[in-house]
Amino acid sequence: MTRPQPPKTAQVNGITLAYEDPGGPGEPVVMIMGTGSPGRVWRANQAPALSRAGYRVITFDNRGISPSSECPEGFTVDDMVADTAALIEHLDVAPAHVVGTSLGARITQELALARPDLVRSASMIATYGRPTPMISALGAGERALYDQGVTVPEDYAAAVTAHLNLSPHTLADDRSARDWLDIIKFSPQRVTPGVRAQYGVHEGEVDRLAAYRAIAVPALVIGFADDRTLPEFLAREVAEAIPGARYEVVEKAGHFGYLEQPDRVNGLLLDFLAQRRTGA
């Protein structure tokens, strides 16, 4: 396994982005994490598997996540798309395979639409193409908690995070549930001004499914059967909108399915990418 390199920084698109890039000759895979999470989350499962398969895996912290610029004044998805495009150009790795989850998946599909010249393939995990009343209500609640200075008890916060992001199959096992609650409790997502700015990205979202019909790069969409945060049907809608997209559902997986069912997710990614390698 390729040992992760110390974070580097790049001055791109008017901000600082912190990233990890081992370099080397492998085909580049740029991985984009979701709301409030650093790029190193990929290092738990997906990045090592891709590295072992010979890919050059590049991860980074989206704006809003220190040590990248936090930009607490606020920003848009378009800004985050432009950040990713600028990093790909800065590293001279175009066209790259791009993989994103949740907000990172939304950035991936918007990048594939806006800058197809930079994207060899697009893989979207636990994604969506339109807001729903539940998504909007949850987002408004997250923003209100921060804006009103409300501190939720850590045990309750861990329980809600587990309930929203893990499969009932995972939580049905008491030992597994306790382990996950401990992991979440002792490594909580701290809502900084930058993370609050990421929450703001979701305000005023519109239906983008019709626009995604113009995406022309090879696309894989992975939905999680037990996803409560972004239900599986939303990922299916994105796959149906993108011409020729491959769609896969991972069973017994919630919104954190790439952590709950890493072997299944890794297998889908590796199979999809192998078919699109140079000379394949």
C-alpha positions as CSV (number, residue, x, y, z in Angstrom):
1,M,0.0,0.0,0.0
2,T,1.2,3.5,-0.9
3,R,2.0,5.4,2.3
4,P,0.0,8.7,2.5
5,Q,2.2,11.7,1.9
6,P,2.1,14.7,4.3
7,P,-0.6,17.2,3.2
8,K,0.6,19.7,0.6
9,T,-1.1,23.0,-0.3
10,A,-1.9,24.7,-3.6
11,Q,-3.0,28.2,-4.2
12,V,-5.8,27.7,-6.7
13,N,-9.0,29.6,-7.6
14,G,-8.1,32.3,-5.1
15,I,-7.9,30.0,-2.1
16,T,-5.6,27.5,-0.4
17,L,-6.4,23.8,-0.9
18,A,-4.7,21.1,1.2
19,Y,-4.2,17.8,-0.7
20,E,-2.4,14.5,-0.6
21,D,-0.9,13.2,-3.8
22,P,1.7,10.3,-3.9
23,G,2.6,11.2,-7.5
24,G,3.8,8.3,-9.7
25,P,2.7,7.0,-13.1
26,G,-0.7,5.5,-12.2
27,E,-3.9,6.9,-13.7
28,P,-5.1,9.7,-11.4
29,V,-8.2,9.3,-9.3
30,V,-9.3,12.5,-7.6
31,M,-11.6,11.8,-4.6
32,I,-14.0,14.4,-3.2
33,M,-15.5,14.0,0.3
34,G,-18.9,15.1,1.6
35,T,-20.1,17.9,3.9
36,G,-18.0,18.6,6.9
37,S,-15.5,15.7,6.3
38,P,-11.8,15.9,5.4
39,G,-10.3,14.2,2.5
40,R,-8.4,11.8,4.7
41,V,-11.7,9.8,5.3
42,W,-11.0,8.1,2.0
43,R,-7.7,6.8,3.5
44,A,-9.7,4.3,5.7
45,N,-10.8,2.1,2.8
46,Q,-11.2,3.4,-0.7
47,A,-7.8,5.1,-1.3
48,P,-5.7,2.0,-0.2
49,A,-7.7,-0.3,-2.4
50,L,-7.3,2.0,-5.4
51,S,-3.6,2.5,-4.7
52,R,-3.0,-1.2,-4.5
53,A,-4.6,-1.5,-8.0
54,G,-2.1,1.0,-9.4
55,Y,-4.0,4.2,-9.4
56,R,-2.5,7.6,-8.3
57,V,-5.0,8.5,-5.6
58,I,-5.4,12.3,-4.9
59,T,-7.5,13.4,-2.0
60,F,-8.0,17.0,-0.7
61,D,-9.9,19.0,1.9
62,N,-12.7,21.0,0.3
63,R,-12.9,24.7,1.0
64,G,-14.5,25.0,4.4
65,I,-12.3,22.3,5.9
66,S,-9.1,23.4,7.5
67,P,-6.2,23.5,6.6
68,S,-7.8,24.4,3.3
69,S,-9.3,27.9,3.3
70,E,-12.5,27.9,5.5
71,C,-14.1,30.8,3.6
72,P,-16.6,31.5,6.4
73,E,-18.2,34.3,4.4
74,G,-19.9,31.6,2.3
75,F,-19.6,30.0,-1.1
76,T,-21.5,27.9,-3.6
77,V,-21.3,24.5,-5.2
78,D,-20.0,26.3,-8.3
79,D,-17.0,27.6,-6.3
80,M,-16.3,24.0,-5.1
81,V,-16.5,22.7,-8.7
82,A,-14.1,25.4,-9.8
83,D,-11.7,24.5,-6.9
84,T,-11.6,20.9,-8.0
85,A,-11.1,21.9,-11.6
86,A,-8.2,24.2,-10.6
87,L,-6.6,21.5,-8.5
88,I,-6.7,19.0,-11.4
89,E,-5.1,21.6,-13.7
90,H,-2.6,22.6,-11.0
91,L,-1.4,18.9,-10.7
92,D,-1.6,18.5,-14.5
93,V,-3.5,15.2,-14.2
94,A,-6.4,15.8,-16.7
95,P,-8.3,13.9,-17.6
96,A,-8.7,12.3,-14.2
97,H,-11.1,9.7,-12.8
98,V,-13.2,11.6,-10.3
99,V,-15.0,10.0,-7.3
100,G,-17.2,11.8,-4.9
101,T,-19.7,11.0,-2.1
102,S,-22.7,13.0,-0.9
103,L,-21.8,16.7,-1.5
104,G,-18.6,15.4,-3.2
105,A,-20.8,13.4,-5.6
106,R,-22.8,16.5,-6.4
107,I,-19.5,18.4,-7.1
108,T,-18.4,15.4,-9.3
109,Q,-21.5,15.5,-11.5
110,E,-21.4,19.3,-11.8
111,L,-17.7,19.1,-12.8
112,A,-18.5,16.4,-15.4
113,L,-21.1,18.7,-16.8
114,A,-19.0,22.0,-16.7
115,R,-15.5,20.7,-17.5
116,P,-15.7,17.3,-19.2
117,D,-12.2,17.9,-20.6
118,L,-10.9,17.3,-17.1
119,V,-12.9,14.1,-16.4
120,R,-12.0,10.7,-17.7
121,S,-14.9,9.1,-15.7
122,A,-17.2,10.2,-12.9
123,S,-18.3,8.0,-10.0
124,M,-21.0,9.4,-7.7
125,I,-21.7,7.7,-4.3
126,A,-24.8,8.4,-2.3
127,T,-25.8,11.3,-4.5
128,Y,-28.8,13.4,-5.4
129,G,-29.9,15.7,-8.2
130,R,-32.8,17.7,-6.5
131,P,-33.8,18.8,-3.1
132,T,-36.7,17.1,-1.2
133,P,-38.7,18.5,1.7
134,M,-36.8,16.2,4.1
135,I,-33.4,17.2,2.7
136,S,-34.3,20.9,3.0
137,A,-35.7,20.5,6.5
138,L,-32.6,18.6,7.8
139,G,-30.3,21.2,6.2
140,A,-32.3,24.1,7.7
141,G,-32.1,22.4,11.1
142,E,-28.3,22.0,10.9
143,R,-27.9,25.7,10.0
144,A,-30.2,26.8,12.8
145,L,-28.4,24.8,15.5
146,Y,-25.1,26.5,14.6
147,D,-26.6,30.0,14.1
148,Q,-28.5,29.9,17.4
149,G,-25.5,28.5,19.3
150,V,-27.2,25.3,20.3
151,T,-24.9,22.6,21.7
152,V,-26.4,19.1,21.4
153,P,-25.4,16.6,24.1
154,E,-22.6,14.4,22.7
155,D,-24.4,11.1,23.4
156,Y,-27.5,12.4,21.6
157,A,-25.5,13.8,18.7
158,A,-23.7,10.5,18.3
159,A,-27.0,8.6,18.3
160,V,-28.6,10.9,15.7
161,T,-25.5,10.7,13.5
162,A,-25.6,6.9,13.7
163,H,-29.3,6.8,13.0
164,L,-29.1,9.0,9.9
165,N,-26.0,7.6,8.4
166,L,-25.8,3.9,9.2
167,S,-27.9,0.9,8.1
168,P,-30.4,-0.6,10.5
169,H,-28.6,-3.9,9.8
170,T,-25.4,-2.4,11.3
171,L,-27.3,-0.9,14.3
172,A,-29.3,-4.1,15.0
173,D,-26.2,-5.7,16.4
174,D,-25.6,-4.3,19.8
175,R,-21.8,-4.7,19.7
176,S,-21.6,-3.0,16.3
177,A,-23.9,-0.2,17.4
178,R,-21.8,0.4,20.5
179,D,-18.6,0.5,18.5
180,W,-20.0,2.9,16.0
181,L,-21.4,5.2,18.7
182,D,-18.0,5.2,20.4
183,I,-16.3,6.1,17.1
184,I,-18.7,8.9,16.4
185,K,-18.6,10.2,19.9
186,F,-14.9,10.3,20.2
187,S,-14.2,11.6,16.7
188,P,-17.1,14.1,16.3
189,Q,-17.6,16.4,13.4
190,R,-16.8,19.8,14.8
191,V,-19.0,22.5,13.2
192,T,-16.5,25.3,12.5
193,P,-17.4,28.5,10.6
194,G,-16.1,26.8,7.5
195,V,-18.3,23.8,8.0
196,R,-21.2,26.2,8.6
197,A,-20.3,27.7,5.2
198,Q,-20.5,24.3,3.6
199,Y,-24.0,23.9,5.2
200,G,-24.9,27.1,3.4
201,V,-24.2,25.5,0.0
202,H,-27.4,23.5,0.3
203,E,-29.6,26.6,0.7
204,G,-31.8,27.4,-2.3
205,E,-30.9,24.2,-4.1
206,V,-32.8,23.5,-7.4
207,D,-33.6,20.5,-9.4
208,R,-30.6,19.7,-11.7
209,L,-31.7,16.4,-13.1
210,A,-32.6,17.8,-16.5
211,A,-29.2,19.4,-16.8
212,Y,-27.5,16.1,-16.1
213,R,-28.8,14.7,-19.4
214,A,-26.0,16.6,-21.0
215,I,-23.2,14.7,-19.0
216,A,-21.3,12.7,-21.6
217,V,-18.4,11.2,-19.6
218,P,-18.6,7.5,-18.5
219,A,-20.5,7.5,-15.2
220,L,-21.1,5.2,-12.3
221,V,-23.7,5.9,-9.6
222,I,-23.8,4.0,-6.4
223,G,-26.8,4.1,-4.1
224,F,-27.1,2.7,-0.6
225,A,-30.2,0.7,0.1
226,D,-30.6,2.0,3.7
227,D,-29.6,5.6,3.2
228,R,-31.7,7.8,5.4
229,T,-29.8,11.0,4.7
230,L,-30.0,10.8,0.9
231,P,-32.4,8.0,0.1
232,E,-31.4,5.5,-2.6
233,F,-34.1,6.6,-5.0
234,L,-32.4,10.0,-5.3
235,A,-29.2,8.3,-6.5
236,R,-31.2,6.2,-9.0
237,E,-32.7,9.4,-10.4
238,V,-29.2,10.8,-11.1
239,A,-28.3,7.6,-12.9
240,E,-31.4,7.7,-15.0
241,A,-30.7,11.3,-16.0
242,I,-27.1,10.6,-17.2
243,P,-27.1,8.9,-20.5
244,G,-25.5,5.5,-20.3
245,A,-24.7,5.7,-16.6
246,R,-24.2,2.4,-14.7
247,Y,-26.2,2.1,-11.5
248,E,-25.5,-0.1,-8.6
249,V,-27.2,-0.5,-5.2
250,V,-25.3,-1.7,-2.1
251,E,-27.4,-3.5,0.4
252,K,-27.2,-3.3,4.2
253,A,-25.6,0.2,3.8
254,G,-26.6,3.6,5.0
255,H,-25.2,7.0,4.0
256,F,-21.8,5.9,5.3
257,G,-22.0,2.8,3.2
258,Y,-18.4,3.3,1.9
259,L,-17.4,2.7,5.5
260,E,-20.0,0.0,6.3
261,Q,-19.5,-2.0,3.2
262,P,-16.1,-1.0,1.9
263,D,-15.3,-4.3,0.1
264,R,-18.5,-4.0,-2.0
265,V,-18.0,-0.3,-2.7
266,N,-14.3,-0.9,-3.6
267,G,-15.2,-3.7,-5.9
268,L,-17.7,-1.6,-7.8
269,L,-15.2,1.3,-8.2
270,L,-12.3,-1.0,-9.3
271,D,-14.5,-2.8,-11.8
272,F,-15.8,0.4,-13.3
273,L,-12.4,2.1,-13.4
274,A,-10.7,-0.9,-14.9
275,Q,-12.9,-0.8,-17.9
276,R,-11.9,2.8,-18.5
277,R,-8.2,2.6,-18.0
278,T,-6.0,3.7,-20.9
279,G,-5.7,0.8,-23.3
280,A,-8.5,-1.2,-21.7
